[in-house]
Every structure is written in C-alpha cells, then in structure tokens.
Amino acid sequence: MGDGSLDRIAPHLTLVPPVNVRSHALVEALAVLRTAASGQTGPLDLDLGPAATFLPVNPVVFLDVGGPGLEALARMHRAV
C-alpha cells in the first residue's frame, strides 16, 4: 500500500508555498521566478535527508535540506 499521489507529484524543492496567481498576472509571476533562477550561476550542491513529517497536523513526508549550497538556495528563495 502506498500513496496514490506519488505518481502525480514530481520530486521537487518548494521555495514558496503554493499561491494562486490570477491569469492576467501569470507572465509577471513567471518573470519573477526566471529572474530569481537566473541569479544562480551553477548547480546547487545540496544534501537531502533524513525524512521527516508534519504529522499529526498534515500527512506530508519531506526530506530535510542542507549542504554547501544551502546559502545559494536561501538567496534564490529570498529573490522569489
């Protein structure tokens, strides 16, 4: 038995929580994301794990993020 949503959600890092963007503002929102990503000059060297959860509040399992690229990731997060 597993979570049926695993095939629907690709592995990812969430820089900001999900937000609703009105269709007329989508181009501007994507430009913000592209600008933030363009400030990153190379790959992010990150360590993933161990697994943790938000239970009992939310049935989400996630991997802790750390490593030498953490400050670069934080800069990208702030830019977004």
C-alpha positions as CSV (number, residue, x, y, z in Angstrom):
1,M,0.0,0.0,0.0
2,G,1.3,3.4,-0.9
3,D,0.3,6.9,-1.5
4,G,-1.6,7.1,-4.8
5,S,-0.4,10.7,-5.4
6,L,3.3,9.8,-5.7
7,D,2.9,9.3,-9.4
8,R,1.3,12.8,-9.8
9,I,3.8,14.9,-7.8
10,A,7.4,15.0,-9.1
11,P,10.2,15.3,-6.6
12,H,10.9,19.0,-6.0
13,L,12.0,21.7,-3.7
14,T,9.4,24.2,-2.7
15,L,10.7,27.7,-2.5
16,V,7.4,29.3,-1.6
17,P,4.1,27.8,-0.5
18,P,1.5,27.3,-3.2
19,V,-0.2,30.6,-4.2
20,N,-3.0,31.4,-6.6
21,V,-1.8,33.6,-9.4
22,R,-4.5,35.3,-11.5
23,S,-4.3,34.6,-15.2
24,H,-3.6,38.2,-16.0
25,A,-0.5,38.2,-13.7
26,L,1.0,34.9,-14.8
27,V,3.5,36.4,-17.2
28,E,4.8,38.7,-14.4
29,A,4.9,35.9,-11.9
30,L,6.9,33.7,-14.2
31,A,9.3,36.6,-14.8
32,V,9.9,36.9,-11.1
33,L,10.8,33.2,-10.9
34,R,13.0,33.3,-14.0
35,T,14.9,36.3,-12.6
36,A,15.4,34.6,-9.3
37,A,16.7,31.4,-11.0
38,S,19.0,33.4,-13.3
39,G,20.9,34.6,-10.3
40,Q,22.1,31.1,-9.7
41,T,25.4,30.5,-11.5
42,G,25.6,26.7,-11.3
43,P,24.1,23.6,-9.7
44,L,23.1,23.6,-6.1
45,D,25.2,21.2,-4.0
46,L,22.6,20.1,-1.5
47,D,22.3,17.2,0.9
48,L,18.8,15.6,1.3
49,G,17.5,13.8,4.3
50,P,16.7,12.5,6.7
51,A,12.9,12.1,6.1
52,A,10.6,14.0,8.4
53,T,6.9,14.6,8.6
54,F,4.4,17.3,9.7
55,L,2.2,14.6,11.3
56,P,-0.3,14.8,13.0
57,V,-1.1,18.3,11.6
58,N,-0.5,17.4,7.9
59,P,0.2,13.9,6.4
60,V,3.3,15.2,4.4
61,V,6.7,13.5,4.4
62,F,9.6,15.6,3.3
63,L,13.4,15.4,3.2
64,D,15.4,17.9,5.2
65,V,17.7,20.0,3.0
66,G,21.3,21.0,3.9
67,G,24.8,21.1,2.5
68,P,27.2,23.7,1.0
69,G,24.6,25.0,-1.5
70,L,22.1,25.9,1.3
71,E,23.0,29.6,1.3
72,A,22.6,29.8,-2.5
73,L,19.2,28.2,-2.1
74,A,18.3,30.7,0.6
75,R,19.3,33.6,-1.8
76,M,17.1,32.2,-4.5
77,H,14.2,31.8,-2.0
78,R,14.6,35.4,-0.9
79,A,14.7,36.6,-4.6
80,V,11.4,34.8,-5.2
